Amino acid sequence: MSRAFVKEDGPDNEPLPDLPLSPHPNYVTPRGLAALRARLAETQAELARLRARAERLDRLPEKAAERDIRYLEARLRSAIPVDTASQPRDEVAFAARVTVADEEGHESSYEIVGEDEADASLGRIAPHSPLARALLGAHVGDVVEWRKPSGREEIEVVAIDYPEAE
């Protein structure tokens, strides 16, 4: 085969740029740490499957898996596990599930979790989010100011719970 048709030195063989890592401390709940480990194992298995393909002309999926593995390994190296049992029960801290009431009395619950575990649709927020920053350190009965893009809102802390690792 002519050397002109071989891409051994081309951009297809370059690794993809790394995903950006957060500058914030990487606090993780036990559930979040387990999820990171599971994602790493799944991605490693996917990479092995991709490398075992008979037809490997398209290397982009392999490069993407390698990049994701580098990211997940970095997140695991920087992980700061937080023992939820040692958190103060009367104060909002990392891993707390906080129930708040807005000015109309509507209640919502949020759980302060690590960045990789945050999911707004599940009510899980990162500790550096505006809502979490407003709630951290608060006690039941405290009214805190939540600065949102749409303006500020006062919310009252109704309950604080520390769910066990799920």
N, C-alpha and C positions, 0 to 999 in steps of 0.2 A: 504494500500500500504506500502510496506517495505520502511523504512527510507533510505535504500541504493539507491533507485531510485529517491530521491528528492534532488535537487541541491540548497536548500535554503542557504547554507553556502558556496557555490562554487564561483569560479571566475566570473560566469555569472551574479552574483548579485553585483559585484564591479563596480563602475562607471569607464568609460573610462578616461584615462588621458586627462587633459585639452589641448586644442590647444595652441601653443605658442603665446604670445602677443608681438607685436612689441615694441621695446624700444623707438621708435620715437614718437614725439607728434602726436596725432590723429586728425589732421586737417580734416575737412569734408566740402564739398560744400553742399548747400541745397539739391541738387539732391542726393548726397552721403548719407546724413543723412536720407532722405526719403527711400532710398534703404535699408539701414541697418534696419530701422523700419519695412519695408515690409518683409525682410528676416526673422526677428525675429517672426513676426506674422505668416508667412507661416510655419516656423519650429515648432512653438507652436501648430498650427493646425495639422501638421503632427504627432506630439507626441500624441496629443489627439486621433487622428485616430488610431495610433498604439496601444495605451492603450485600445481602445474599441474593438480590435480584439477578436474574440471568442477563437482563438488558439494563445496563447502567449508563447509557449515553447521557441522560438527564441527571446531573449530579446536584442540582439545586435542592431537592428534598433532603439529600444527605447533608449538604452544607447548612441548611436551616436547622436540622436536628442537632448537628455539632454545635452550632451557635446557641441553641436553646439549652443544651447540656452545659456549656460554659457558663451561661447565665444562672441556671439552677444550682450548679456547684458553687458559684460565687455567693448566691443568696444563702445557701446552707452554711458556707464558711463564715459568713457575717451574722448568722442568726444568733439572737440573744433570747433563749427560751425564758419565758416568765411562768413561774409556778402560780397558777391561779389560786391555789389554796393559801398562799402567803399574802395575797392582796388584802388591803383594809376593807372590811365589810361595810363600813359606814361612810365610805368615800369613793367617788368615782376615780378609778385608776385603769390602767391597761387591763384588758380582758373583761371589763365590767359590761353587763347588759343593763342599760339605763332606760327607764321609762320616764318620759317627759310629757308635760301637758302644755299646749300652746295657750295663747290668751283667750281662746274660745273654749278651752277645756278639752280639746281633742288630744287623745293620748297616742304616742308613738314610742316604739322601743328601738334602741340602737345598741349594737355590741361593738366595743372598741377593740379592734384586732389588728394584726400586722398587715402591711401593705399588700402582700401577696394573697392574703385571705379576704381582703376587703371586697365587698359586693353589695352595692346599694340596694339591689333588688331583694337581698336577704336581711337588710338592716345592719350590715357589717361595715363599719367605717374605720379608716386608717387614723392612727393617733395624731397625725399632723393636719387632719382635715379641720376646717373652721368649726364644725360642730363638736368634734372631739376636744379641740383646744378649749372651747367654751365650757365643756362639761368636766374636764379633768380637775380633780380637787374639790368638786362640789359635793354637797351632802343632801340627803332627802329634805325637801322643803326649801332649798335654795332656788332663787330665781337667777338665771344666767342670761347674758345677752349673746345671742347667736348672730354673728354678722354674715349675712347671706348676700349674694350678688343682687338680689331684689330689695335689699335693705335689711335693717336689723330687726330681730324678733326676740321678745323675751319669752323664755320657756322655764317652767318649774320642774325640778327633779322630783318625781313622784315615787320612784322605787329604784333600788340598786341591787343587782344580783350578780353573782359570779358563777355562771354555769360551769359545770365540770366538763372536761374534755369529752367531746362527742365522738 
